[in-house]
Amino acid sequence: MGKGGEKTEENGECGGGGKRLGVYTWEEVQKHALKTDKWLVIERKVYNITDWAKRHPGGVRVISHYAGEDATDAFQAFHPEPEFVRKFLKPLLIGELAPGEPSQDRDKNSEMLADFRTLRSTVERMGLFRTDPVFFSLHLLHIILLEVGSWLMLWYLGVNWATTLLCVLILTTSQSQSGWLQHDFGHLSVFKKSKWNHLLHKFVIGHLKGASANWWNHRHFQHHAKPNIFSKDPDVNMLHAFVLGDSQPVEYGKKKLKYMPYNHQHQYFFLIGPPMLIPVYFHIQIMHTMISRRDWVDFAWSMSYYLRYFTMYIPFYGFLGSIVLISFVRFLESHWFVWVTQMNHIPMDIDREKHRDWLSMQLAATCNVEQSAFNDWFSGHLNFQIEHHLFPTMPRHSYVKAAPLVRSLCEKHGLRYEVKTLLQGFRDIVSSLRKSGDLWLDAYLHK
């Protein structure tokens, strides 16, 4: 155990509550990765987050996923105001790593870690974390114009099949683009001050989309913290509807688990995946989360959307007709959302926790889609998924400038930097589901 738990009385340093600080080995830190006992390391400092995790603004789960680990790169990635956050860390400080311990845990590549942190410093010096206010103002403006335009069209031209279909397409576009914009505010990538990002996030996701900011934060930050990792990334929790990756299908097959005919999942994906994610699963989950957690602020923002929507469209379609209209919009929006968000992840490595470093973990779970004006707009710049995952608080208009530097770093360390066409990304979703289904069937029948 080396110097595990030894107090640093000789230097007189004290942690939270005036307690003497200790020095610890990685072996000792890794023991504190339990539900009732959680430590983590940031820049060699050891923090006991057991009691505080429940008060973590990003949610208890996202910070708990790093219990027993080095969270330095995750901390830097998620917090645009680190000095402000450190005041909350100070009472949690219990010590530091022993002098003989490496700064990285689990034999991670120290050179790769150092190079990635140098890259982060480089893009910061280049000003790639500075926001272009004109970009986001124009993006918000085009969403508002779409919303207003759909109503003015019905008011001026009247209701018929042509105007109704065009209204659906306009509203689907505005809802999808609002989804990308709320994503920007949710990642604190627009304003320097987090409070303004939080406020605009609630406005866009609540008033423009009818959803919940807190629900999104607690779900999405887990995805970024541990992408494509079972039991940690909610985006790969398929509730037994699908099996993903290479290992899960074999596990299900060996255990003779057949909740669904997984060898046909690449086919029924078209029936229960894109059509149902937003209008059914997300809608139920959002409402349940707000009500069960008594999140009345988000609930009020959400209801303001529905009040505005029904006020605008009941005069044209009546109450039931307005429900049919928004349901069809959600149906189309869900297709847009699923194909864009899953083309970068489902075809990639999906497995249990492997305790990779930040760079390797994100590269294993993400890929890019070719840059073009249409792809940028259509995907909300999530065609640069690699850069977004490495630097989640970077404004999306900077991804294209960061990409060559990230690619160069990947080439140096032999990491795969994958870029594909938009259509290939869509095809890879289906082929990956087919491959995983075949693995399940083989294990189910023969092992």
Steps between C-alpha positions, in 0.01 A plus 500: 500500500802732513401822673126443474315707756809662651422848637696797373544651842848624422370767265197583709255489207137454590203395295128550553402541862859566604601135467859410421554399141623153414702351218357203314593241240286428197428159648339663800308755294357225280349328803268798547277441199188385681152645518556597863870587473633711212837662448644648184818678392533835324851628423647259758269629774279238666137594576235316698178562308285244685256743659531785253428293186124528556529880483715499186333740251568262211334212682616234743565240234739688274743581781459155654613339175849630584514364854836335560648660187692799372237755396740778395413508130128454562508788751670728248266392221175571685581819693561824306544686830741270690604756760137554597449124533811448712344678795253211520785249480703649783289359787515158336880485486644218710854478365710439194675222317822378655815649341595165347162452333452587131255775412296258289324188626489143364820522294358756258736646243658800670638642174158485335339668800760776497461554126123525527523753782749697291250490214230635728726787605577567133137527391430722799783733397366500143173637636295200390298513821392858425144529374391683187177667622387568143501126421270405787282810461434413136433140590240602759353752257450243226317273746266783605438593136407138424257490793339832409503420129304177541222685682494794257475260209187337644352838589560644153446197273254305709492134600523235231706191436783693336534764771463236773778287352723804461418603859608155621830523314569852631419404860709182472794708384456758777470229765809317376704818480377600846630165618848580373488850652390377844791258476736799467359677805487175697871451443571854625666580168332832415547746789803545723281494809330168565190666645412653162548166326271337756232766455501485119513121518174496694345743253598304189440145624200602711314775316608414144487121536287409805769288666705515822848649538580300814384175342727568202798601715492196724461265204730659244794575727521130589523424130794740465673383815496132404385467137389158375571337836230268630344595835652848475383646169117514495507528120603132474242384754260345252262343756555160334355629170838479324841343563799717411870456435682168495492385863139563606346286222721206594415540869129504423536202268693286746243576769220410256344845539247572226295803595481581130599315180835679495608342172232721344579815697639676193149467357276582796730794578303685230178432691591571863820706474470827305118512505457461877801643683384862536119477476471201735805414708651846552160663552402252771843517664509881501155536656567227755835654596361851550202383704676232708786738587257788551697710258231764471727760338570275202136391502389864470740562211371186329137599547573843355586326174172309488302810597660695216459216252133434568424872505651529153356189334163418663335782296612320184470131589299475821630323811517145363634618167777693676597186693519304173709778346760513778510119519589483131765768550651302789490187285706666225729679746574169667627354173723804447635477854564125508681473169723801573591409857548127449709505183798610712458249783319172427758389241784566746637300795228427757607301803541495876733734687861468383641797694652668196648848508276787383643519146495125431153456652343774290670387177383142554139612541470770232565575136450797269294563188637707214482875533270699274263792547203264484649237732593769753147643500316169477690343792552810713875451439479155662672377186806611703414256776865427585585863571172551681566208733858604570402863564128507590503868604660615174260703280407286204616752240856430619498125439621534142809688621575251776455193280842507324679526834302210645565289191873570526506391864314180414748421223790547741359250749350254254138577587238459230347831390205386290316726255219374276230633271154580636339213312771258611434606858133414457581164339745414778222522759306225327804285421619524862161388629504211251849396610407507869182305427696233316743470793205450734343232282825308466556503878134420567496195274848357538648591839 
